[in-house]
Amino acid sequence: MKGKLLPLAVLLFASGLLFYFLGAGSVLQKTASDGVSSPAASAAPAGHEDHTPTGSGQKAKSEPPREQEAEEVPVVEIPPEKQQLIGVQVIQAGLKPLLKTVRAVGRVEYDEKRIASINTKFEGWIEKLHVDYAGKYVRKGDPVAEIYSPELLATQKEFINVLKWSKSAKADNINALNAMIARDAEALVGAARERLMLWDVTDEQIKRIEETGKPIRTLTIYSPVDGYIVQKTVVQGMRIMSGEKLLDVADLSTVWVVADIFEYDLPFIKVGERARITLSYLPGKEYSSNIEYVYPALAAETRTAKVRFSIPNPGGQLKPQMYTDIEVKVNLGKRLLLPEDAVIDTGTRQVVYVSRGEGIFEPREVAIGLRADGMVEVTAGLKAGEKIAFSANFLIDSEAKLKGVEPLHTH
């Protein structure tokens, strides 16, 4: 029995010894691979240097850690199947022409250059008023009122008497004294005639006074222009003073359109820019005009400035105080553009998500400039040709926030 147990014990002892050496070898191998020094190495003195040469296939035991040269770029990963599920779309940023459309509401106004005021330079009474209501159309040279003025009547009589004296002096021109009197009479006639002309008595009326030798009891006032009576301040029989306005006449063959432009659109508005003008009550009718003048003042209540256009109005379809729609297209040149939806505005900065391929998106802070027609200009932080998420990018931003991914501060 003892003879059988002895070989079994020897066999168990040999197996245990073999297992011990194999386990120790694997532990040493793992320790070496993890970079842990062996007890012999750890027991070496601190100042001891290892001069053991390394072969071509042998690696150095340790390398000094390298300093990080640049801050690591943060990214968020959205798998392609998840992108398709949430509807992510990508667009390429590029240089494109930026067209800014400025829209405003305008009003038709009288052309102030074509408004004439009718008044008198003497005191009198209106004996007959040919224009008895506002809005009446008159032509240049049409009579508008007949005025009786004692002062004007006395001046006419003086002119007639001086004229008779001048004629008599010329007839009696037989010596030097009469010749001198005739010259003085002629000078007085000229002075009286000039006074009548300064009071707006026409040449035809003065000629009529000379021919008939009788004064005109009432002086007829004529319209100086073609147009409509837009303001009437007198009635028949009314007493008027010198310089008092009787009527205002406006020529509507050309009208102004005055538009209110908001303060933030003013940098794009310049004299000479072409505009399209339409009216809701004239469908299909379109007018085109250049900006003629930009008013220098800003309305404090509405924060708008007035811009003026001139439009021909031969048919009289455009009437003052009609409302119009103004559209001005301004070409701002080529800019690096993105859709407005591609930019997430956090309130303190603007962020876009740059696609780096294979479902990787980089949040990047950008600087934006002009906005126009759903597009926004990028002035810093992005290059032409880079691909940007512009649809469902807020979901990408939510995923990034959950994972603590924030864009680097670049400016």
C-alpha positions in Angstrom: 0.0 0.0 0.0 2.8 2.4 0.9 4.5 1.5 -2.3 1.5 2.8 -4.3 1.1 6.0 -2.3 4.7 7.1 -2.6 4.6 7.6 -6.4 1.3 9.5 -6.1 2.7 11.9 -3.6 5.8 12.5 -5.7 3.5 13.3 -8.7 1.4 15.8 -6.7 4.5 17.5 -5.4 5.9 17.9 -8.9 2.6 19.3 -10.2 2.4 21.9 -7.5 6.0 22.9 -8.1 5.4 23.3 -11.8 2.2 25.4 -11.2 4.1 27.7 -8.8 6.8 28.4 -11.3 4.4 29.0 -14.2 2.2 31.4 -12.1 5.2 33.4 -11.0 6.4 33.8 -14.5 3.1 35.1 -15.7 2.9 37.6 -12.9 6.4 38.8 -13.7 5.5 39.1 -17.3 2.3 41.1 -16.5 4.2 43.3 -14.1 6.8 44.1 -16.8 4.2 44.8 -19.4 2.4 47.3 -17.0 5.6 49.2 -16.5 6.1 48.1 -12.8 9.7 47.7 -11.9 11.1 44.5 -10.6 12.2 44.2 -7.0 15.8 44.2 -8.2 15.3 47.5 -10.1 13.5 49.1 -7.1 16.3 48.1 -4.9 18.9 49.9 -7.0 20.4 53.0 -5.5 18.8 56.4 -6.4 21.9 57.7 -8.1 22.6 54.5 -10.1 22.3 54.9 -13.8 21.5 52.0 -16.1 24.1 51.9 -18.9 22.8 48.7 -20.4 22.7 49.2 -24.1 19.4 48.6 -25.9 19.3 46.6 -29.0 17.6 47.5 -32.2 14.5 45.6 -31.3 14.6 46.5 -27.6 12.4 49.4 -26.2 13.6 51.8 -23.6 12.1 51.1 -20.2 10.4 54.5 -19.8 9.9 57.8 -21.7 9.4 61.3 -20.2 5.7 62.5 -20.6 5.2 65.0 -23.3 3.4 68.4 -22.5 0.1 68.9 -24.2 0.8 71.5 -26.9 -2.9 72.4 -27.7 -6.1 72.2 -25.8 -8.0 69.1 -26.8 -10.9 69.8 -29.2 -14.3 68.8 -27.6 -16.6 66.6 -29.8 -19.9 64.9 -29.4 -20.7 61.7 -31.2 -24.1 61.1 -32.8 -24.3 57.8 -34.6 -25.6 57.9 -38.2 -28.7 56.0 -37.4 -29.5 58.4 -34.7 -28.9 61.4 -37.0 -31.4 60.0 -39.4 -33.9 59.5 -36.6 -33.7 63.1 -35.4 -33.4 64.6 -38.9 -29.9 66.1 -38.8 -28.9 67.8 -42.1 -25.5 69.2 -43.0 -24.7 72.2 -45.2 -21.4 73.4 -46.5 -20.3 77.0 -45.6 -19.3 79.0 -48.6 -18.8 82.5 -50.0 -22.1 83.6 -51.5 -23.6 87.0 -52.6 -25.5 88.5 -49.7 -28.7 90.4 -50.8 -30.3 92.5 -48.1 -34.0 93.3 -48.7 -35.3 96.3 -46.9 -39.1 96.6 -46.7 -41.0 99.6 -45.5 -44.4 101.3 -45.7 -44.6 104.6 -47.5 -47.2 107.4 -48.2 -47.9 109.4 -51.3 -47.3 113.1 -50.7 -47.4 116.3 -52.6 -44.2 117.2 -54.5 -43.2 120.3 -52.4 -41.3 121.6 -55.4 -44.6 121.8 -57.4 -46.7 123.6 -54.8 -47.5 127.3 -55.5 -49.1 129.8 -53.1 -51.4 132.6 -54.4 -51.4 135.8 -52.3 -51.6 139.6 -52.8 -49.2 142.4 -52.1 -51.9 144.9 -51.3 -54.9 145.3 -49.1 -58.4 144.8 -50.5 -61.6 142.9 -50.7 -62.5 139.8 -52.7 -65.4 140.8 -55.0 -65.5 137.6 -57.0 -63.9 134.2 -56.2 -63.6 132.0 -59.3 -62.3 129.0 -57.3 -64.9 128.4 -54.7 -63.9 125.0 -53.3 -60.7 123.0 -52.5 -59.8 120.2 -54.9 -60.7 122.1 -58.1 -58.3 121.8 -61.0 -57.0 125.0 -62.5 -54.6 125.6 -65.4 -51.8 128.1 -65.5 -53.3 131.6 -66.4 -56.9 130.8 -65.2 -58.5 133.5 -63.1 -58.9 132.6 -59.4 -60.1 135.8 -57.8 -61.0 139.5 -58.5 -59.9 141.9 -55.8 -61.0 145.5 -55.2 -58.3 147.7 -53.6 -58.6 151.5 -53.0 -54.8 151.7 -52.8 -54.4 150.0 -56.2 -57.1 152.1 -57.7 -55.4 155.3 -56.6 -52.1 154.1 -58.1 -53.7 153.4 -61.4 -55.2 156.9 -61.5 -51.8 158.4 -60.7 -50.4 156.4 -63.6 -53.0 157.7 -66.0 -52.4 161.3 -65.0 -48.7 161.1 -65.3 -49.1 159.4 -68.7 -51.3 162.3 -69.9 -48.8 164.8 -68.6 -46.0 163.0 -70.4 -47.9 163.0 -73.7 -48.7 166.7 -73.3 -45.1 167.6 -72.5 -43.9 165.8 -75.6 -46.4 167.7 -77.7 -45.2 171.1 -76.3 -41.5 170.3 -76.8 -40.6 173.7 -78.3 -37.8 174.8 -76.0 -35.2 173.3 -73.5 -37.5 173.8 -70.5 -40.3 171.8 -72.0 -37.9 169.1 -73.1 -36.7 168.8 -69.5 -40.2 168.6 -68.2 -41.0 165.9 -70.8 -38.1 163.8 -69.6 -39.2 164.2 -66.0 -42.8 163.2 -66.9 -41.4 160.1 -68.7 -39.5 159.1 -65.6 -42.6 159.5 -63.5 -44.5 157.3 -66.0 -41.8 154.6 -65.7 -41.9 154.7 -61.9 -45.7 154.4 -61.8 -45.6 151.5 -64.2 -43.0 149.7 -62.1 -45.1 150.2 -59.0 -48.0 148.5 -60.7 -45.8 145.6 -61.9 -44.5 145.1 -58.3 -48.1 144.7 -57.2 -48.5 141.9 -59.7 -50.4 143.8 -62.3 -49.7 142.1 -65.6 -48.3 143.7 -68.7 -51.6 143.1 -70.5 -53.5 144.9 -67.7 -51.1 147.8 -67.8 -51.4 148.1 -71.6 -55.2 148.1 -71.2 -55.0 151.0 -68.7 -52.8 152.9 -71.1 -55.1 152.3 -74.1 -58.4 153.1 -72.4 -57.2 155.8 -70.0 -59.5 154.2 -67.3 -58.4 152.4 -64.2 -59.4 148.8 -63.5 -61.7 148.7 -60.5 -60.9 145.1 -59.6 -57.6 143.4 -60.2 -57.9 139.8 -61.4 -55.5 137.2 -59.9 -54.4 134.3 -62.1 -53.1 130.9 -61.3 -49.3 130.6 -61.7 -49.3 126.8 -62.4 -51.4 123.9 -63.4 -52.7 121.9 -60.5 -55.3 121.3 -57.9 -56.4 123.7 -55.2 -55.2 121.9 -52.1 -55.8 124.7 -49.6 -58.4 127.5 -49.7 -58.3 130.1 -46.9 -60.7 132.8 -48.3 -64.3 133.2 -49.3 -66.0 135.7 -51.5 -66.4 139.2 -49.9 -63.6 138.6 -47.4 -61.2 141.4 -46.6 -57.5 140.4 -47.2 -54.3 142.0 -46.0 -51.1 142.3 -48.0 -49.1 139.1 -47.9 -52.1 137.0 -46.8 -52.3 133.6 -48.5 -55.4 133.0 -50.6 -54.9 129.6 -52.2 -52.4 126.7 -52.5 -52.1 125.0 -55.9 -50.3 121.6 -56.2 -49.2 120.1 -59.5 -49.7 116.3 -59.2 -48.0 115.3 -62.4 -45.2 114.2 -60.2 -45.6 113.0 -56.6 -43.4 112.0 -53.7 -43.4 108.7 -51.8 -42.1 109.1 -48.3 -41.2 105.9 -46.6 -40.3 105.2 -42.9 -37.1 103.2 -42.6 -36.3 101.5 -39.3 -33.1 102.5 -37.5 -31.4 99.1 -37.9 -31.9 99.2 -41.7 -30.5 102.7 -42.2 -26.9 101.6 -42.8 -28.0 99.8 -46.0 -30.0 102.8 -47.4 -28.1 105.1 -49.7 -29.1 107.8 -52.2 -29.4 106.2 -55.7 -30.5 102.7 -54.6 -33.3 101.3 -56.7 -36.6 100.5 -55.1 -39.8 98.7 -56.1 -43.1 100.5 -55.1 -46.5 98.8 -55.2 -50.0 99.6 -53.9 -52.5 97.1 -52.7 -55.4 98.9 -54.4 -53.6 98.9 -57.7 -52.9 95.2 -58.2 -50.4 94.4 -60.9 -49.1 98.0 -61.0 -45.5 98.4 -60.1 -43.5 101.6 -59.9 -39.7 101.9 -59.9 -37.7 104.8 -58.5 -34.4 105.7 -57.0 -33.9 106.9 -53.5 -33.8 110.7 -53.9 -33.2 111.9 -50.4 -32.6 110.5 -46.9 -33.9 112.9 -44.2 -31.3 113.7 -41.5 -33.6 113.4 -38.5 -34.9 110.3 -36.7 -38.4 110.1 -35.2 -38.0 109.4 -31.5 -41.4 107.7 -31.1 -41.0 105.2 -34.0 -37.2 105.1 -34.3 -37.5 105.6 -38.1 -36.1 108.0 -40.6 -37.8 109.2 -43.7 -36.7 108.4 -47.2 -38.1 110.1 -50.3 -38.8 108.9 -53.8 -40.2 110.8 -56.8 -42.7 109.1 -59.2 -44.3 110.4 -62.4 -48.1 110.5 -62.1 -49.4 111.4 -65.5 -52.8 109.6 -65.1 -53.4 111.0 -61.6 -53.8 107.4 -60.1 -51.5 108.2 -57.2 -53.2 110.4 -54.7 -51.7 112.0 -51.6 -52.0 109.9 -48.4 -52.2 106.6 -50.3 -50.2 103.9 -48.6 -47.5 102.1 -50.6 -45.2 99.1 -50.1 -41.5 99.8 -50.5 -38.9 97.1 -51.3 -35.2 97.9 -51.7 -32.7 95.2 -52.6 -29.2 96.0 -51.5 -26.2 93.9 -52.8 -23.7 93.6 -50.0 -21.1 91.5 -52.0 -19.9 88.0 -51.3 -19.8 86.9 -47.6 -19.3 83.6 -45.7 -22.9 82.6 -45.2 -24.9 80.1 -43.2 -28.6 79.6 -42.6 -29.8 81.3 -39.5 -31.0 78.0 -38.1 -27.4 76.7 -38.2 -26.3 79.2 -35.5 -27.4 78.6 -31.9 -27.5 81.9 -30.0 -26.9 81.3 -26.2 -27.3 84.9 -25.4 -23.6 85.4 -24.7 -22.1 83.7 -27.7 -23.0 82.0 -31.0 -22.2 78.3 -31.5 -22.3 76.0 -34.6 -21.7 72.3 -34.8 -19.0 71.4 -37.4 -19.3 67.9 -38.9 -16.0 66.0 -38.8 -17.4 62.9 -40.3 -18.4 59.5 -39.0 -21.0 61.0 -36.7 -18.5 63.3 -34.9 -19.6 67.0 -34.3 -17.4 69.7 -32.9 -19.1 72.6 -31.1 -17.4 75.8 -32.2 -17.9 79.4 -31.1 -18.3 81.9 -34.1 -18.7 85.6 -34.6 -21.6 86.7 -36.8 -22.2 89.8 -38.8 -25.1 90.8 -41.1 -28.4 89.0 -41.3 -30.5 89.0 -44.5 -33.3 86.8 -45.9 -32.7 83.9 -43.6 -28.9 83.9 -44.0 -26.3 85.1 -41.5 -22.7 86.2 -42.1 -19.9 84.5 -40.2 -17.0 86.8 -39.6 -14.8 84.6 -37.4 -14.4 81.0 -36.3 -15.3 79.2 -39.5 -13.7 78.6 -42.9 -15.3 78.1 -46.3 -15.9 74.5 -47.1 -16.5 73.3 -43.6 -19.7 71.3 -43.1 -22.2 72.5 -40.5 -25.3 71.0 -39.0 -28.3 73.3 -39.7 -31.3 71.0 -39.0 -31.9 69.5 -35.6 -28.7 71.0 -34.3 -30.5 72.0 -31.1 -30.8 68.2 -30.4 -27.1 67.9 -31.0 -26.6 70.8 -28.6 -28.7 69.1 -26.0 -26.7 65.9 -26.3 -23.5 67.9 -25.9 -24.8 69.6 -22.8 -25.8 66.3 -21.2 -22.2 65.0 -21.8 -20.6 68.2 -20.6 -19.1 69.1 -24.0 -18.6 72.8 -24.4 -17.0 74.8 -27.3 -13.6 76.3 -26.8 -13.4 80.1 -26.3 -11.7 81.3 -29.5 -12.4 85.0 -29.3 
